[in-house]
Amino acid sequence: MSLRKWLIAFAAALVVGGLAVGGFNIIVDPFGVFGDKFLKWHSYNMVNNPRVAKIAYLDERHEQYNSYIIGGSKSSSISPELLNQYYGDDSKFYSMLMYGGDFHDYEKTMYYIVDQYKPKNIVIHMSLQEISHYNEKATDFKQSLHAKVSGESKLTFYLKYLLLNPSYGYDKLQGLAERQIDSFEYAQFIPENGVYNKVKRDAEDVNNLGQYMDRNKAAFAPFGKMEPIALDNNVESLKRMKQYCDERGISFRLITGATSEQELKSYNLDDLKKYWVKIAEVTDFWDFTGYTGVSGDPRYFYDTMHYRNSLGTMMLGYIFEDENIYVPADFGHYTTKDNAAAHAEKVFTAPAAAAAEKTKVPILVYHHIDADPFEPNSLITPPDKFRSDMLAIAKAGFNTVSIPDLIDFVDGKKELPPNPVAITFDDGYLSNYEHAFPVLKELNMKATISPIGWSAGRTEHRLPGVNFYPHFTWEQAKEMVDSGLVDLQNHTIDMHESKDDGQTRVGILQMDGETTGAYAKALEADINGLSQIIEEKTGQKVTVFTYPFGYYSHLSEQIIKDLGYRATLTTESGVNYLVKGDPRTLFALKRINGSPGVKSEDLVKQLQAK
């Protein structure tokens, strides 16, 4: 073959190969830049690069939307559907969240949306990590902006994706096969509203903090330091974005996302204080970042950098004053140039460090002390067995403390004796007064009793024919409190039911269909009502809440904490480790049941166990 023919054949092969690659990339379209006309797998494209895929997706569908929220990956927890509801006026929001976005990306994206889609509302979601980068050069196809947004040559842009390495397309085809096995594979985006699909993450149990952290240790690893190199660029970008919207009559709102205490360790807090003042000079904004009422609880976060959808709902509930949404205390602030400095000083000042040393405190729980119960029951302890337990505890060198003593220890107001142990009683049975109280006085032991409000002083159940053990009166309660050995705490007035019939509240748990706002009001009315009665009848301040049946949730813990309670007691078995200066260690305290079936010496071994 002559050289000329060889060159022609080689050129033809290149053309055929190029056409084959181009045709393959157009059909498979792993980034959705050509509209994904054949596979129509838009969630996959957005997982690959939401910056590019969403623009291509919206170019064909933007008539369905008239409002946009723009931000990094944290902004996914702000629900477009809730924004539609709160904004009203036929608002239809779409989330333009992008991986690792910065203010340059937000600004360019907003200009394109405003110019091409003519929106009514723009919401910018700002995170703290954006202080560390501005207009960074994309290192691969998964970080770049769409040419329509960035302003680069469209010809060059489309040619790059036309001649894309076929491996990207093969990965998409392989993903199709994997999706047949697990429908959640590459479905992390919901194309119709632009947010992450967090169905699996939101379904995980977050109620038990210890178990949650055991499952998610790696997710809460610390980040390195984030240098504040983009502060001024961000402020100037924000100023341009707001002005652009104002000049066109577009509603503009800035929201700052919630931050975990782990993330806050990555920043110089003095830089953030100055930053907040500069931002407030540009626009008023809704602030949820910094050290707040939720920042120290990992259960509000998926990982160090991302807060949960439930927290996003609370943020919007705060902004739009939705009484159906419960918002934790000290969470949310409307920041203006007049209050920015004082507010930033508050939220960007780290709380005093807690002591590293942990103090072990086992807690015992008893209920009815009776030698002749209606029927054998693990919650009914014979008087002789109770006395034996107390003698064994004393002989083993344990010293009794009250739950308020534990609070004072954590607050740094008092020290605990060696080998501390707390003794508690639930429900307020008359037998506590008749059988347990004399033993406590004889041995000079402290105890905490949590009575049920409605049953105080009753000898018969309010429902005819129901077996009922008599409960002590308020006069007897005051006598025990006045002894200095007993304190009374809260066990609800009337939330001590376990019947799960769909109409009765189970313990203090939220009922199906009950809004978080209504739930919080119900708890507040009942719990504060009993505390008021106890304080009026005995003169003792109530600071501890004991969960009926031990049932509790992450939300109930937050509500009770916000009501001013300093500690909560569960029925989960185990010992506790308190940290001076860390009030979080006082919540969801474990207790060991003083069961009649456990010998006194074996009970002592449980208290001694680690």
C-alpha positions in Angstrom: 0.0 0.0 0.0 1.3 3.4 -1.0 1.9 6.0 1.7 -0.9 8.1 0.3 -3.4 5.3 0.5 -2.1 4.4 4.0 -2.6 8.0 5.2 -6.1 8.1 3.7 -7.0 4.8 5.4 -5.5 6.0 8.6 -7.5 9.3 8.4 -10.6 7.4 7.6 -10.1 5.1 10.6 -9.7 8.2 12.8 -12.9 9.7 11.4 -14.8 6.4 11.9 -13.3 6.0 15.3 -14.2 9.6 16.2 -17.7 9.1 14.9 -18.0 5.9 16.9 -16.8 7.5 20.1 -18.9 10.6 19.5 -22.0 8.5 18.8 -21.4 6.4 21.8 -21.0 9.5 24.1 -24.1 11.1 22.6 -26.2 8.0 23.2 -24.9 7.1 26.7 -24.3 10.8 27.7 -22.7 10.1 31.1 -22.8 13.8 32.1 -26.2 14.6 30.5 -24.7 17.5 28.4 -26.6 16.3 25.3 -29.9 15.9 27.1 -29.6 12.2 27.8 -32.2 11.6 25.0 -31.8 7.8 25.0 -31.2 6.5 28.5 -32.9 9.4 30.3 -31.0 8.5 33.5 -30.7 12.1 34.9 -29.9 11.1 38.5 -26.7 9.3 37.3 -25.7 12.4 35.3 -26.1 14.6 38.4 -24.1 12.2 40.6 -21.3 12.6 38.0 -21.4 16.4 38.0 -24.5 18.3 39.1 -23.0 21.6 37.8 -23.2 20.4 34.2 -26.1 18.0 34.3 -28.5 20.3 36.0 -28.1 23.1 33.4 -28.7 20.6 30.6 -31.7 19.2 32.5 -33.2 22.7 33.2 -32.6 24.1 29.7 -35.4 21.7 28.6 -37.6 22.0 31.8 -37.1 25.4 33.4 -40.7 26.4 32.6 -41.6 24.0 35.5 -39.7 26.1 38.0 -39.6 29.8 38.9 -37.3 29.9 42.0 -33.9 28.5 42.8 -31.7 27.7 45.8 -28.0 27.8 45.0 -25.3 26.4 47.2 -22.9 23.6 48.0 -23.8 20.1 49.1 -25.1 21.2 52.5 -27.9 23.1 50.8 -29.6 19.8 49.9 -31.1 19.8 53.3 -33.2 22.8 52.4 -36.4 21.3 50.9 -37.6 22.9 47.7 -41.1 21.7 48.5 -41.1 23.4 51.9 -39.8 26.6 50.2 -42.7 26.4 47.8 -45.1 26.2 50.7 -43.6 29.0 52.7 -43.0 31.4 49.8 -46.5 30.8 48.4 -47.4 32.8 45.3 -47.2 29.7 43.1 -43.4 29.4 43.8 -41.7 26.4 42.3 -38.2 25.9 43.7 -35.3 23.9 42.3 -32.1 23.1 44.1 -28.9 23.9 42.3 -26.7 22.3 44.9 -23.2 21.4 43.6 -20.2 19.5 45.0 -17.7 21.7 46.8 -19.2 24.9 45.3 -17.7 28.3 46.0 -19.0 31.9 45.6 -17.6 32.1 42.1 -19.6 29.1 41.0 -22.8 30.4 42.8 -22.5 33.8 41.1 -21.9 32.4 37.6 -24.8 29.9 38.0 -27.1 32.6 39.3 -26.4 34.9 36.4 -27.2 32.2 33.9 -30.4 31.3 35.8 -31.5 34.9 36.1 -30.8 35.7 32.4 -32.2 32.5 30.9 -34.9 31.3 33.2 -36.2 34.7 34.6 -36.9 33.4 38.2 -39.0 35.1 40.9 -36.9 34.1 43.9 -33.2 33.3 44.5 -32.0 31.8 47.8 -28.2 31.5 48.3 -27.1 28.9 50.9 -23.7 29.7 52.4 -21.4 27.4 54.3 -18.3 28.1 56.2 -15.9 26.0 54.2 -16.3 28.4 51.3 -13.8 30.7 53.0 -11.0 28.4 51.8 -11.5 28.5 48.1 -12.7 30.8 45.3 -12.7 30.2 41.5 -10.6 27.0 41.8 -9.6 25.4 38.5 -11.5 22.2 37.8 -9.3 19.2 37.8 -11.6 16.8 36.0 -15.0 16.5 34.3 -16.8 16.1 37.6 -15.9 19.6 38.9 -16.3 21.8 35.9 -19.1 24.3 35.2 -21.2 24.1 32.1 -19.9 26.4 29.3 -23.2 28.3 29.3 -22.4 29.2 32.9 -18.6 29.7 32.8 -18.5 31.6 29.5 -15.9 29.3 27.9 -16.2 28.3 24.3 -19.3 26.2 23.7 -17.7 24.5 20.7 -14.7 23.5 22.8 -16.9 22.4 25.7 -19.2 20.1 23.6 -16.3 18.8 21.6 -14.6 17.7 24.9 -17.8 15.7 25.9 -18.2 14.4 22.4 -14.7 12.9 22.4 -14.9 11.9 26.1 -13.0 8.9 27.2 -15.4 6.0 26.6 -14.7 4.7 30.1 -17.2 7.3 31.5 -19.9 5.8 29.3 -19.0 2.3 30.2 -19.3 3.2 33.9 -22.8 4.4 33.2 -23.8 1.2 31.4 -22.3 -0.8 34.3 -24.3 1.4 36.7 -27.5 0.4 34.8 -26.7 -3.2 35.5 -26.0 -2.5 39.2 -29.3 -0.6 39.4 -31.1 -3.8 38.6 -29.7 -5.3 41.8 -30.0 -2.2 44.0 -32.4 0.5 42.8 -30.6 3.0 45.0 -27.4 2.7 43.1 -26.6 6.1 41.4 -29.9 7.4 42.6 -28.4 9.8 45.1 -30.0 12.8 43.3 -33.7 13.5 42.7 -33.7 15.1 39.3 -37.2 16.6 39.7 -36.1 18.9 42.5 -32.3 18.7 42.5 -31.7 17.5 46.0 -29.9 14.5 47.4 -32.0 11.3 47.8 -31.5 10.7 51.6 -34.2 8.1 52.1 -31.7 5.6 53.5 -29.8 8.1 55.7 -33.0 9.6 57.1 -34.3 6.2 58.0 -31.4 5.3 60.3 -32.0 5.4 64.1 -30.5 8.5 65.6 -32.1 8.2 69.1 -29.3 6.5 70.9 -26.2 8.7 70.7 -23.8 6.0 71.7 -25.0 3.5 69.1 -25.2 6.2 66.4 -21.6 7.2 67.0 -20.5 3.6 67.0 -22.0 3.2 63.5 -20.7 6.5 62.2 -17.2 7.0 63.7 -15.5 7.5 60.4 -18.1 10.1 59.2 -17.2 12.4 62.1 -13.4 12.5 61.6 -11.9 15.9 62.0 -10.9 18.1 59.0 -7.7 20.0 58.7 -7.5 23.8 59.1 -9.4 25.9 56.5 -7.5 29.0 55.6 -9.7 32.2 55.2 -8.3 33.1 51.8 -11.6 33.9 50.1 -13.4 36.1 52.6 -13.2 39.4 50.7 -13.9 37.7 47.3 -17.0 36.1 48.8 -18.3 39.4 50.2 -17.8 41.1 46.9 -19.5 38.3 45.0 -22.4 38.4 47.4 -22.7 42.1 46.9 -22.8 41.6 43.1 -25.4 38.8 43.3 -27.7 40.8 45.5 -27.5 43.9 43.4 -28.1 41.9 40.2 -31.4 40.5 41.7 -32.4 43.8 43.2 -32.1 45.6 39.9 -34.4 43.0 38.3 -37.0 42.8 41.0 -36.0 39.3 42.0 -36.5 38.3 45.7 -33.0 37.6 47.2 -32.4 35.7 50.5 -29.2 34.5 52.1 -29.2 31.5 54.5 -26.1 30.2 56.4 -26.1 26.4 57.1 -25.8 24.7 60.4 -22.4 23.5 61.5 -21.2 20.8 63.8 -18.7 21.5 66.5 -16.3 19.1 64.8 -16.4 21.3 61.7 -15.9 24.5 63.7 -12.5 23.2 64.9 -11.3 23.8 61.3 -11.7 27.6 61.4 -10.1 30.6 63.0 -13.1 32.0 64.9 -11.8 35.5 65.0 -11.8 35.5 61.2 -15.4 34.3 61.1 -16.5 37.1 63.5 -15.0 39.7 61.1 -16.5 37.9 58.1 -20.0 38.0 59.6 -19.9 41.8 60.1 -18.9 42.2 56.4 -21.6 40.0 55.2 -24.2 41.9 57.2 -23.1 45.1 55.6 -24.2 43.6 52.2 -27.5 42.0 53.3 -29.6 40.8 56.3 -29.4 37.0 56.5 -30.8 34.0 58.4 -28.0 32.5 60.4 -27.8 28.9 61.7 -24.1 28.4 61.9 -21.6 28.5 64.8 -22.0 27.1 68.3 -25.7 26.8 68.7 -28.2 24.6 70.5 -27.6 21.8 68.0 -24.0 22.0 67.0 -22.7 19.7 69.7 -25.0 16.8 68.9 -23.8 14.6 66.1 -27.3 13.2 65.6 -28.3 16.4 63.8 -25.6 15.6 61.2 -24.9 13.0 58.6 -21.2 13.6 59.0 -18.8 16.4 60.1 -19.8 18.7 57.2 -23.4 18.0 56.4 -26.5 18.6 58.5 -29.6 16.4 58.3 -32.8 17.1 56.4 -34.6 17.3 59.7 -32.4 20.3 60.7 -33.1 21.9 57.4 -36.8 21.7 58.2 -36.2 23.3 61.5 -34.3 26.1 59.8 -37.2 26.9 57.5 -39.6 26.6 60.4 -37.6 29.2 62.2 -37.4 31.6 59.2 -41.1 31.4 58.4 -42.3 31.1 62.0 -44.1 27.8 61.5 -45.7 26.8 64.7 -46.1 23.2 63.4 -42.3 22.9 63.4 -40.4 22.5 66.6 -37.1 24.5 66.6 -34.4 23.9 69.2 -33.7 26.7 71.6 -30.8 28.9 70.7 -30.9 27.9 67.1 -31.5 30.5 64.4 -30.9 34.2 64.2 -31.9 37.0 61.9 -28.6 38.8 61.4 -28.4 42.5 60.4 -25.6 45.0 60.4 -26.9 46.3 63.7 -26.6 43.0 65.6 -24.0 41.1 63.5 -21.0 41.9 65.7 -22.7 40.9 69.0 -24.2 37.8 67.4 -20.9 36.7 65.8 -19.1 37.1 69.1 -21.7 34.7 70.7 -21.8 32.0 68.0 -18.1 32.0 67.2 -16.8 31.8 70.7 -16.1 28.2 71.7 -17.6 27.0 74.9 -15.3 26.2 77.8 -13.5 22.9 77.3 -14.8 20.0 79.3 -12.5 18.0 81.5 -11.1 14.9 79.8 -11.5 12.7 82.8 -14.6 10.6 83.0 -16.3 9.7 86.3 -18.1 6.4 86.5 -21.6 6.6 88.1 -24.0 3.6 88.2 -27.6 4.3 88.8 -30.1 1.8 90.3 -33.8 1.8 89.5 -36.6 0.3 91.6 -40.4 0.6 91.3 -42.8 -1.1 93.8 -41.4 -2.5 97.1 -43.9 -5.2 98.1 -43.8 -8.6 99.6 -47.3 -9.7 98.3 -47.8 -8.4 94.8 -50.8 -9.2 92.6 -48.4 -11.3 90.5 -44.6 -11.9 90.2 -43.0 -9.0 88.4 -39.4 -8.0 87.7 -40.3 -4.4 88.7 -41.6 -5.5 92.2 -38.9 -6.0 94.8 -39.7 -7.5 98.3 -38.8 -5.2 101.2 -36.2 -7.7 102.6 -34.5 -7.9 99.2 -34.4 -4.1 99.0 -32.9 -3.9 102.4 -30.4 -6.6 101.5 -29.4 -4.6 98.3 -28.8 -1.4 100.3 -26.6 -3.2 102.9 -24.6 -4.9 100.1 -24.1 -1.6 98.4 -22.9 0.1 101.6 -20.6 -2.9 102.5 -19.0 -2.7 99.0 -17.9 0.9 99.7 -20.5 2.7 97.5 -21.7 6.1 98.5 -25.2 7.2 97.5 -25.7 10.5 95.6 -28.8 12.1 94.1 -29.3 12.9 90.4 -29.1 16.7 91.3 -25.7 15.9 92.9 -24.6 14.6 89.5 -25.7 17.8 87.9 -23.8 19.9 90.4 -20.7 17.7 89.7 -20.9 18.3 86.0 -21.4 22.0 86.6 -18.3 22.1 88.7 -20.2 23.1 91.9 -19.3 20.0 94.0 -17.2 16.9 94.0 -18.6 13.4 94.2 -17.7 10.9 97.0 -15.6 7.9 96.1 -17.6 5.1 94.4 -20.7 7.1 93.8 -24.0 5.3 93.1 -27.5 6.8 92.6 -30.7 5.1 93.7 -33.9 5.9 91.9 -37.6 4.9 92.1 -40.1 5.3 89.4 -43.9 6.0 89.5 -44.3 7.1 93.2 -45.7 4.0 94.9 -46.8 4.2 98.5 -44.4 1.4 99.2 -41.5 3.8 98.5 -42.6 5.7 101.6 -43.6 2.8 103.7 -40.8 0.3 103.0 -37.9 2.1 101.2 -37.8 5.4 103.0 -37.2 3.9 106.5 -34.3 1.9 105.1 -32.8 5.0 103.5 -33.1 6.9 106.8 -31.6 4.0 108.8 -28.6 3.8 106.4 -28.4 7.5 105.7 -28.7 6.9 101.9 -29.9 9.3 99.2 -32.5 8.5 96.6 -34.4 10.2 93.7 -38.1 9.4 93.2 -40.0 10.2 90.0 -43.8 10.1 90.6 -46.6 10.0 88.1 -48.7 13.1 88.6 -52.3 11.9 88.1 -51.8 8.9 90.5 -50.4 10.7 93.5 -52.3 9.8 96.7 -54.6 7.4 94.9 -55.5 3.9 96.3 -57.6 2.9 93.2 -57.0 3.2 89.5 -59.1 5.8 87.7 -60.4 3.0 85.5 -62.7 0.5 87.4 -61.4 -3.0 87.8 -57.8 -2.3 87.0 -55.1 -3.7 89.4 -53.5 -0.8 91.2 -50.8 -0.3 93.8 -51.4 2.7 96.1 -49.3 5.8 95.5 -47.9 8.1 98.2 -49.5 11.5 98.9 -48.0 14.9 98.4 -47.8 15.2 102.2 -45.8 12.0 102.4 -43.7 13.3 99.5 -42.9 16.5 101.4 -41.9 14.5 104.4 -39.4 12.5 102.4 -38.0 15.7 100.7 -37.7 17.5 104.0 -35.5 14.7 105.3 -32.8 15.8 102.9 -32.4 12.3 101.7 -35.0 12.2 98.9 -35.6 14.5 95.9 -38.6 14.3 93.6 -38.3 14.6 89.9 -40.6 14.5 86.8 -42.3 11.4 85.4 -45.1 13.2 83.6 -48.6 14.0 84.8 -50.4 11.7 82.3 -48.0 10.3 79.7 -47.5 6.9 81.3 -49.4 4.6 78.9 -47.9 1.7 76.9 -51.0 0.7 74.9 -50.1 1.1 71.2 -53.6 1.4 69.7 -52.9 4.3 67.3 -54.9 6.7 69.5 -53.0 6.6 72.8 -49.6 8.2 73.2 -47.0 5.5 74.0 -45.0 7.0 76.9 -43.8 10.4 75.7 -43.3 9.4 72.1 -44.6 11.4 69.2 -47.8 10.0 67.7 -48.3 9.2 64.0 -49.4 12.4 62.2 -48.5 14.7 65.0 -46.5 17.7 64.0 -43.3 18.4 65.8 -44.7 21.7 66.9 -47.9 20.2 68.4 -45.8 17.4 70.0 -43.5 20.0 71.7 -46.5 21.8 73.1 -48.1 18.6 74.4 -44.8 17.7 76.2 -44.4 21.2 77.6 -47.9 21.3 79.0 -47.7 17.9 80.7 -44.1 18.1 82.0 -44.1 21.6 83.2 -47.4 21.0 84.8 -46.0 18.3 87.0 -42.9 20.2 87.8 -45.1 23.1 89.0 -47.1 20.7 91.2 -44.0 19.2 92.8 -42.5 22.6 93.5 -45.7 23.9 95.0 -46.2 20.8 97.1 -42.7 20.2 98.3 -40.8 23.5 97.7 -38.2 21.5 95.7 -37.0 22.6 92.2 -37.3 20.0 89.5 -34.4 19.6 87.1 -34.5 15.9 86.1 -36.9 14.1 83.7 -37.5 10.3 83.9 -38.8 8.7 80.8 -42.0 6.5 81.3 -41.0 3.0 80.3 -37.6 4.4 79.2 -39.0 5.3 75.8 -37.3 8.4 74.3 -36.2 9.9 71.1 -33.7 12.4 69.8 -36.5 14.9 69.5 -37.8 14.3 73.0 -34.3 14.8 74.4 -34.0 18.2 72.6 -37.4 19.4 73.7 -36.8 18.4 77.4 -33.4 20.0 77.3 -35.0 23.2 75.9 -37.6 23.1 78.7 -34.7 23.6 81.2 -34.2 20.1 82.4 -30.6 19.2 83.2 -30.7 15.4 83.1 -32.9 12.5 81.8 -33.2 8.9 83.0 -33.8 5.9 80.7 -34.3 2.2 81.5 -31.4 1.2 79.3 -29.1 -1.0 81.3 -25.5 0.0 82.0 -23.3 2.4 83.9 -22.7 6.1 83.1 -19.5 8.1 82.6 -19.9 11.8 83.5 -17.5 14.5 82.3 -17.1 17.7 84.3 -18.0 20.7 82.1 -19.9 18.5 79.6 -23.7 18.7 80.4 -24.4 16.4 77.4 -23.2 13.4 79.6 -26.2 14.0 81.9 -28.8 13.0 79.2 -30.2 9.5 78.5 -28.6 8.2 81.6 -28.6 4.4 81.9 -29.9 2.5 85.0 -29.6 -1.0 86.4 -32.8 -2.6 87.5 -32.8 -3.8 91.1 -34.7 -6.9 90.1 -35.9 -9.3 92.8 -34.4 -12.2 90.7 -30.8 -10.8 91.1 -29.0 -11.6 94.3 -27.7 -8.6 96.2 -24.0 -9.6 95.7 -24.6 -10.0 92.0 -26.2 -6.6 91.8 -23.1 -5.1 93.4 -21.0 -6.8 90.7 -23.1 -5.1 88.0 -22.4 -1.8 89.7 -18.7 -2.5 89.7 -18.6 -3.6 86.1 -17.1 -1.2 83.5 
